[in-house]
Amino acid sequence: MNFPDEAGETLPRLYFVKALEQLKAKINPSAFNLGIVTDSHFDEGTWRTQAYRSLKNLNNILYIQNDLDAIAALGDNVDSEHKDKSINIRNLERYCERFSQGSNSNKFIVRGNHDAGTLIWDTTNEGNKVFEKDILTGAEQLAIFKKYLDQNGKVYDTEGQYHYKDFHEKKIRLVIIDTLDNSMATNTNGTLKYTDQWIHGLREQQLKWISEKALGTLPEDYHVIMATHVPIQPDGIEPGEIKNGDLLKQLISAFVSKTSTTLVSALEDYTVNLSVDFSNRNESNFIGFFAGHRHAEYFYTPDQMGGFYSTVLDCAFVRDDSKIGTVQEDAFVVVSVDTENRKVTMLGFGRESSREYSY
């Protein structure tokens, strides 16, 4: 595995190993295999008494990393429940350092709504309690991500956590979206108007980058996966609603249908007026959209989403103490993509379900 010598730190707890070996045996090496872990909520010394377990449980997905093309951690990687910012920084560094271990360098990470550490300052969403200096900004988190994780082949915008990478051998583009792309506007008292804990959003610059770069430059014979923290879901489903999430759904639908559309939003600090045009494409191979955030599984079909699949994954965090000491303590998935037959096989571990679909 090429792990460091301190095997006790980087190997799974023993009761996971049999199930991990069984999972490894199911992985098709000719497919594109993406491991996804989300909502680890790693922390220590807080009301989440079992959150410390998430760091060692990260070893589970790392145990199979040599059978995967890539691994993505989709936010709420840490819980950041400390007013001492230095503790939150160190915990995110510890998580990223652990995530970086092993010989597979294709690792991807993005923030969730907890990572910044805004909840501890504004527990009831009063909206005028959080100062930028007290939290881990998106840029500060990104600097930590880049410190620990290999950046080879990753294509970013001029700013922001969102990026993509091409896997040329298997003709896959993995696109990481940032659904905590919030305005840093401030109130009259200097506090942030929008805090990641309570507000999730996409701004025009990222939507333009998705349209023109992530999807606009996609080779015709490549297939694309999108992943992020907060899911995009059918209309009317409230939990995790994203400012301009409807525009991202509209954008993906236009890509899939190879049509043009105009994205318009009048939301204060999140205005959008953007024309997108995919009508010149011959192929638009959209594998699916993957996210976490809701600490439960949901699976939305193309007729619900405007032409594409959207999967919400369970949390890696120990949300049921009665499962401690069993494989059900953890949850992650291997998304196995057969581009030739346009088939996705999701291999669930622990609480995560397995399923298949054709796109």
C-alpha positions in Angstrom: 0.0 0.0 0.0 3.0 2.3 0.4 1.6 3.6 3.6 4.0 5.1 6.2 5.4 2.8 8.9 2.8 3.7 11.6 0.4 1.1 10.4 -1.8 1.6 13.4 -2.6 5.1 12.1 -3.2 4.3 8.5 -4.7 0.9 8.4 -8.5 0.2 8.8 -9.9 -1.0 12.0 -9.8 -4.8 11.8 -13.6 -5.3 11.6 -13.7 -3.5 8.3 -11.1 -5.5 6.5 -13.1 -8.5 5.3 -15.8 -6.3 3.8 -13.1 -4.1 2.2 -11.6 -7.2 0.6 -15.0 -8.2 -0.7 -15.5 -4.8 -2.2 -12.1 -4.8 -3.9 -13.0 -8.1 -5.5 -16.1 -6.5 -7.2 -14.2 -3.6 -8.8 -13.9 -3.9 -12.6 -10.4 -2.7 -13.5 -11.4 -1.9 -17.1 -14.0 0.6 -15.9 -13.3 4.1 -14.6 -13.5 3.7 -10.8 -14.1 6.8 -8.6 -14.3 6.4 -4.9 -16.4 9.0 -3.1 -16.4 9.7 0.6 -18.5 12.6 2.0 -19.5 14.2 5.3 -16.8 12.8 7.5 -17.3 15.6 10.0 -14.0 14.9 11.7 -13.5 16.7 15.0 -12.5 16.2 18.6 -13.7 17.4 21.9 -17.2 18.6 20.8 -20.8 17.6 21.2 -20.3 15.1 18.3 -18.7 12.6 20.6 -17.9 10.1 17.9 -16.6 12.6 15.3 -13.0 11.6 16.1 -13.6 8.1 14.6 -13.9 9.7 11.1 -10.2 10.2 10.7 -9.3 6.5 11.1 -12.4 5.5 9.1 -10.9 7.5 6.2 -8.4 4.6 6.1 -11.2 2.4 4.7 -11.5 4.1 1.3 -7.7 4.5 1.3 -7.3 0.8 1.7 -8.7 0.2 -1.8 -7.1 3.2 -3.4 -4.8 1.2 -5.7 -7.9 -0.3 -7.3 -9.4 3.2 -8.0 -8.7 5.7 -10.7 -9.5 8.6 -8.3 -11.0 9.4 -4.9 -13.1 12.4 -4.0 -14.0 13.8 -0.6 -17.1 15.9 -1.0 -17.1 18.3 1.9 -18.0 18.5 5.6 -14.6 16.9 5.7 -14.2 18.4 9.2 -16.8 19.8 11.6 -14.9 22.9 12.7 -16.8 23.3 15.9 -14.2 25.4 17.7 -14.0 29.2 18.2 -10.2 28.8 18.2 -9.6 28.9 14.5 -6.2 27.3 14.8 -7.8 24.1 16.0 -10.1 24.0 12.9 -7.1 24.7 10.7 -5.1 21.9 12.3 -8.0 19.4 12.0 -8.5 20.2 8.3 -4.7 19.7 7.8 -4.8 16.4 9.6 -7.7 15.2 7.4 -6.0 16.3 4.2 -2.7 14.8 5.4 -4.4 11.5 6.0 -6.3 11.6 2.8 -3.0 12.2 0.9 -1.5 8.9 2.2 -0.8 6.1 -0.2 0.4 5.7 -3.8 -2.8 7.0 -5.6 -2.2 10.7 -6.2 -5.5 11.3 -7.9 -7.4 12.8 -4.9 -9.9 15.5 -5.0 -11.5 17.5 -2.3 -14.0 20.4 -1.9 -15.6 22.2 1.0 -19.0 21.6 2.6 -21.1 23.9 4.7 -19.4 22.9 8.0 -15.7 23.2 7.1 -15.5 27.0 7.4 -16.5 26.9 11.1 -19.4 29.4 11.0 -21.9 27.3 13.0 -20.1 27.8 16.3 -20.5 31.6 15.9 -24.1 31.7 14.7 -26.0 28.6 15.8 -29.4 29.9 15.0 -28.8 31.6 11.7 -29.2 35.2 12.9 -27.1 36.3 10.0 -25.0 39.0 11.6 -22.6 37.2 14.0 -19.8 35.9 11.9 -16.6 37.8 11.0 -14.4 36.6 8.1 -11.3 36.7 10.4 -12.8 33.9 12.6 -13.5 31.3 9.9 -11.7 29.2 7.4 -12.4 31.0 4.1 -12.7 29.2 0.8 -9.2 30.5 -0.2 -7.7 29.3 3.1 -9.2 25.9 2.7 -8.0 25.7 -0.9 -4.5 26.5 0.2 -4.6 23.6 2.6 -6.0 21.3 -0.1 -3.2 22.3 -2.4 -0.6 21.9 0.3 -1.4 18.2 0.8 -3.0 16.9 -2.4 -1.3 16.5 -5.8 -2.4 19.2 -8.3 -1.0 17.5 -11.5 -3.5 17.9 -14.4 -6.1 19.8 -12.3 -7.6 22.8 -14.2 -8.9 25.7 -12.0 -10.5 29.0 -12.7 -8.5 32.2 -11.8 -10.0 31.7 -8.3 -12.2 29.3 -6.4 -12.2 25.7 -5.4 -14.0 24.3 -8.4 -11.8 22.5 -11.0 -11.6 19.5 -13.3 -9.2 16.8 -14.4 -9.1 14.6 -17.5 -8.4 10.9 -17.3 -7.3 10.5 -20.9 -6.8 6.7 -20.9 -10.5 6.2 -20.0 -11.8 9.4 -21.6 -13.4 10.7 -18.4 -13.5 14.3 -17.1 -14.1 14.7 -13.4 -15.5 18.1 -12.5 -15.6 19.2 -8.9 -18.2 21.9 -8.3 -18.2 24.3 -5.3 -21.8 24.7 -4.0 -20.5 27.0 -1.1 -19.5 29.6 -3.6 -20.9 32.4 -1.5 -20.6 36.2 -1.7 -18.2 37.6 0.9 -20.4 40.7 1.2 -20.7 42.2 4.7 -23.3 43.7 6.9 -23.0 47.2 8.3 -21.4 45.8 11.5 -18.7 44.1 9.4 -20.1 40.5 9.7 -20.6 38.3 6.7 -24.0 38.5 5.1 -23.8 34.9 3.9 -22.3 32.1 6.0 -21.6 28.6 4.6 -23.4 26.9 7.4 -26.8 28.3 6.4 -26.3 29.6 2.9 -25.4 27.5 -0.2 -24.9 29.2 -3.5 -23.4 29.4 -7.0 -22.3 32.7 -8.6 -22.0 33.7 -12.2 -18.3 33.3 -12.5 -18.4 29.6 -11.6 -21.5 29.0 -13.8 -19.6 30.6 -16.7 -16.6 28.5 -16.1 -18.7 25.3 -16.0 -20.3 26.3 -19.3 -17.3 27.5 -21.2 -14.5 25.4 -19.7 -15.6 22.3 -17.8 -18.4 21.4 -20.3 -17.5 23.8 -23.2 -14.1 22.3 -23.8 -15.1 18.7 -23.3 -13.9 16.5 -26.2 -16.9 14.9 -28.0 -15.8 11.4 -27.1 -15.2 12.1 -23.4 -17.8 11.4 -20.6 -18.2 13.8 -17.7 -18.9 13.2 -13.9 -19.8 16.2 -11.7 -19.4 16.0 -7.9 -19.9 18.5 -5.1 -21.2 18.9 -1.5 -24.8 20.2 -1.7 -26.9 18.2 -4.2 -29.0 19.6 -7.0 -32.4 18.0 -6.7 -35.9 18.0 -8.3 -37.9 21.2 -8.0 -39.6 21.7 -4.6 -37.2 19.7 -2.5 -36.1 22.1 0.2 -33.2 20.6 2.2 -30.0 21.9 1.0 -31.5 24.4 -1.4 -28.8 26.2 -3.3 -29.0 29.8 -4.5 -28.9 29.5 -8.3 -29.0 25.7 -8.0 -31.8 25.8 -10.5 -29.5 27.5 -13.0 -26.9 24.7 -12.6 -29.6 22.2 -13.3 -30.7 24.3 -16.4 -27.1 24.4 -17.5 -26.6 20.7 -17.3 -29.9 20.0 -19.0 -28.8 22.3 -21.9 -25.6 20.4 -22.2 -27.3 17.0 -22.2 -29.9 18.1 -24.8 -27.3 19.9 -26.9 -29.3 23.1 -26.9 -28.8 26.8 -25.9 -30.4 28.6 -23.0 -30.0 31.8 -20.9 -29.3 31.6 -17.2 -30.9 34.5 -15.3 -31.0 35.3 -11.6 -31.9 38.5 -9.8 -30.9 37.3 -6.4 -29.0 40.0 -4.5 -25.2 39.4 -4.5 -25.8 36.3 -6.8 -27.1 37.9 -10.0 -26.6 36.0 -13.2 -27.2 36.8 -16.8 -25.4 34.3 -18.9 -26.1 32.7 -22.3 -24.9 29.2 -22.9 -24.9 27.3 -26.2 -24.2 23.6 -26.6 -26.1 23.3 -30.0 -22.8 22.6 -31.9 -22.1 19.5 -29.9 -22.5 16.1 -31.5 -22.1 14.2 -28.2 -22.9 15.2 -24.6 -22.0 12.2 -22.4 -23.1 13.2 -18.9 -22.5 10.3 -16.5 -24.2 11.8 -13.4 -24.1 14.3 -10.6 -23.0 13.2 -7.1 -23.2 14.9 -3.8 -23.6 14.4 0.0 -24.8 16.9 2.6 -28.1 15.3 3.6 -26.7 12.4 5.6 -29.0 10.0 3.8 -29.4 8.5 0.3 -31.5 9.9 -2.5 -31.5 8.9 -6.1 -33.1 11.2 -8.7 -33.8 10.1 -12.3 -33.6 12.0 -15.6 -37.3 12.6 -15.7 -37.1 14.3 -12.3 -33.9 16.3 -13.1 -34.3 17.4 -16.7 -32.3 14.7 -18.4 -29.6 13.4 -16.0 -29.1 11.4 -12.9 -28.4 13.0 -9.5 -27.3 10.8 -6.6 -27.1 11.9 -2.9 -24.8 9.8 -0.8 -24.9 8.8 2.9 -22.4 10.3 5.3 -19.2 8.7 6.4 -19.8 10.2 9.9 -21.0 7.8 12.6 -24.6 9.0 12.8 -25.9 5.9 14.7 -23.8 5.0 17.8 -25.3 1.5 17.7 -23.4 0.7 14.5 -20.0 1.4 16.1 -17.8 -1.7 15.8 -19.6 -2.9 12.7 -19.1 -2.3 9.0 -22.3 -0.1 9.1 -20.3 2.5 11.1 -18.9 3.8 7.8 -20.4 4.7 4.3 -18.7 5.4 1.0 -19.2 4.3 -2.6 -17.2 3.3 -5.7 -18.7 4.7 -8.8 -17.7 2.4 -11.6 -18.3 3.7 -15.1 -18.4 1.6 -18.3 -18.3 4.2 -21.0 -18.6 1.7 -23.8 -22.0 0.4 -22.6 -22.9 3.7 -20.9 -23.5 2.0 -17.6 -22.8 3.1 -14.0 -22.4 0.5 -11.2 -22.3 2.0 -7.7 -20.6 -0.3 -5.2 -21.7 0.7 -1.7 -19.6 0.1 1.4 -21.1 0.0 4.9 -24.4 1.8 5.0 -24.1 2.9 1.4 -26.4 1.1 -1.1 -25.3 -0.4 -4.3 -27.2 0.3 -7.5 -26.9 0.4 -11.3 -28.2 2.7 -14.0 -27.6 3.4 -17.7 -27.1 7.0 -18.9 
